[in-house]
Amino acid sequence: MIQLIELTVNGERHDLAVEPRRTLVDVLRHDLGLTGTHVGCEHGICGACTVLVDGAPVRACLMFPAQVEGADIRTVESLAAPDGTLNDLQQCFSAHHGLQCGFCTPGFLMLAEGYLAEEPDATKEEIREVVASNLCRCTGYQTIVEAIDDCAVRRRAALQQQLDGSTA
Amino acid sequence: MKPAAFSYHRAHSVAGAVGLLTELGEDAKVIAGGQSLVAMMNFRLARPEHLIDITHVDGLSGIRRDGAALHLGALVTHRAVERADLGPEFRVLSEAMAWVGHLPIRTRGTVGGSIAHSDATAEWCLLAVLLDARIVAEGPAGRREIAAGEFFLGPYTTALEPDELIVEIVFPRPAPRAALTEYADRKGDFAIVAAAVDLDAPGGPRVVLGGVAPTPVSVAPRTGAGSRSPGEIVAAAVEVRDEPGISAHYRRGLVRTLVDRAWAEAAAR
């Protein structure tokens, strides 16, 4: 059975003909060529496939694309600017050495993007708790926590500056 | 691995989903958040021929107070409960969500799905039994309510008929002095033992345990006499299973510790 579906990924609409059993992560990688999202365990444990659906971090290996028709899907490819300039979160990962082999990194980036959007005032302890959902075998997590925390601090400072500027 | 082939059916209403369940029979499975089902399908532990997707059904995502009771639609996510302000009466539910998997699981997983899945350590199954929840199911003959105490029949087995769909879970009474805690080797894993306590349950304090038997185990410990703690009393009273790697002795120790911990948390409210 082949199914016709319409997905919106990183703001772009795609019409696809896929088998219903194809999971979202396989559709992103094989049908759309968005190979930034990685396939790890395929049972929701490792988090390498984490993407955003309507802003919320989800496991792309644990859902079928037909379930997210009409939703706004974002992958790691949406973070950097079109000219390749990394976004602030990616720059923090680089500055803090929040990655070594890099396999888990897209998942951590999308997890952190979704989480910080919802909880901009997250504490380091809360960040530590949240990143426990994804597996990293290289870094020992410390640098990942520091990268996300640094990004959150910078975004808060920027927002404060904006608020101060608008009242001045 | 990848799931085996299946046909996808999208339901647009509860009646439509029930119609599909009736038509497709026992080879059909309902999918909501899919956080347990898709993992099982990827492992090929589950190979449904038909999936009935209810995630596009309207009206099942509401959280609403009705007098003393709290109504949760079947498609309410764990994350929505975690972030909802349910007041002191039901904050035990919000707080317990921190134990359900991890954030990206909680953003998709649903209350109704967790109850229908009936894992022996699932937080929602424990909370439902602890707080005398009623599970509202719709079938071809209409709606009926099933008491949580009679709903969980075994691992992954419930009182739900194959053509019935859970539409709502009703928590009928406030539980201001209740708490849930658990232990797993890694945070977010299935609990080895989970313990939930409600000090204001009808008939006296109630303890519900997950992980000790195929379904949640409810105990009403007689405290007061003697110097034993509630955890010691419960640990001495329940049968716990023995399995390679996790002895009954170890599990009993966990029961004692976790019941005392949850009890103290509930009493401090």
Contacts between the chains, C-beta under 8 A, distances in Angstrom:
chain1	res1	chain2	res2	distance
A	1	B	5	7.2
A	1	B	7	5.5
A	1	B	8	7.6
A	3	B	8	6.0
A	19	B	5	6.8
A	20	B	5	7.8
A	20	B	6	6.2
A	20	B	7	6.8
A	20	B	8	3.8
A	20	B	51	7.2
A	21	B	2	6.7
A	21	B	3	4.6
A	21	B	4	6.8
A	21	B	5	5.3
A	21	B	6	5.9
A	22	B	2	7.8
A	23	B	2	7.3
A	23	B	3	7.3
A	23	B	38	7.1
A	23	B	42	7.5
A	26	B	2	7.5
A	42	B	1	6.5
A	42	B	2	7.6
A	42	B	42	4.9
A	43	B	39	4.2
A	43	B	42	5.4
A	43	B	43	6.4
A	44	B	35	6.4
A	44	B	38	7.7
A	44	B	39	5.2
A	44	B	101	7.8
A	44	B	105	6.4
A	47	B	102	7.7
A	47	B	104	6.6
A	50	B	104	5.6
A	53	B	107	7.8
A	53	B	108	8.0
A	56	B	79	7.2
A	56	B	104	7.8
A	56	B	107	4.0
A	56	B	108	7.9
A	57	B	103	6.3
A	57	B	104	4.4
A	57	B	107	6.3
A	58	B	104	5.3
A	58	B	107	5.6
A	58	B	108	5.3
A	59	B	35	7.6
A	59	B	104	5.4
A	59	B	105	7.0
A	59	B	108	7.4
A	61	B	38	7.6
A	61	B	42	6.9
A	62	B	34	5.8
A	62	B	35	5.7
A	62	B	38	4.4
A	62	B	39	6.1
A	62	B	42	7.9
A	62	B	108	7.0
A	63	B	34	5.8
A	63	B	38	6.4
A	63	B	108	6.8
A	64	B	8	7.0
A	64	B	31	7.7
A	64	B	34	7.4
A	64	B	38	7.3
A	64	B	51	7.5
A	64	B	53	7.7
A	66	B	8	5.5
A	66	B	10	6.9
A	66	B	53	6.5
A	67	B	31	7.4
A	67	B	34	7.2
A	67	B	53	5.8
A	67	B	55	5.2
A	111	B	103	7.3
A	111	B	104	6.6
A	114	B	104	8.0
A	114	B	107	8.0
A	115	B	103	6.6
A	129	B	187	7.8
A	130	B	102	7.7
A	130	B	103	5.4
A	132	B	102	6.6
A	132	B	186	8.0
A	132	B	187	5.4
A	132	B	188	6.3
A	133	B	101	7.7
A	133	B	102	3.0
A	133	B	103	5.5
A	133	B	104	5.7
A	133	B	105	7.4
A	133	B	188	6.5
